[in-house]
Amino acid sequence: MGDDGELRLKLADMIIARNERGAVNSHRAVKALLNLLDKYSEGNRVLKLELLERAIASGWQTVYPLKPWEAAAILSDLEAAPAGSDRFQSAQDSGERIIRPEDSPWYRYKKEQENGKV
């Protein structure tokens, strides 16, 4: 999380939401949540924010992985975001790796299916 205020606030919101649902927020539980965030986002800040937003909005006590096409769509929106748009612009400025939809395993699998290779 480091110096990322937006990500820190979103994580704090998640912990508050977990408290409201009776979840234990021990050091171990929060560390496990952070590990899942890293695993499911592959370190991408925008995907971490999305995972936390979905978990909070859905009333979950943890985060769940995005489908490959969901992640690809979010990241393609990131690439197409107009200059000055909040988190998307800051991700572009930070030099984060942007994954195009055609780079996703799901997209490649679908293309291979269409071409009869699977």
Secondary structure, DSSP 8 states (H G I E B T S, - for coil): -TT-HHHHHHHHHHHHHHHHTT----HHHHHHHHHHHHHHHTT-HHHHHHHHHHHHHHT-SS-----HHHHHHHHHHHHH--TT-HHHHHHHHTT-----GGGSHHHHHHHHHHTT--
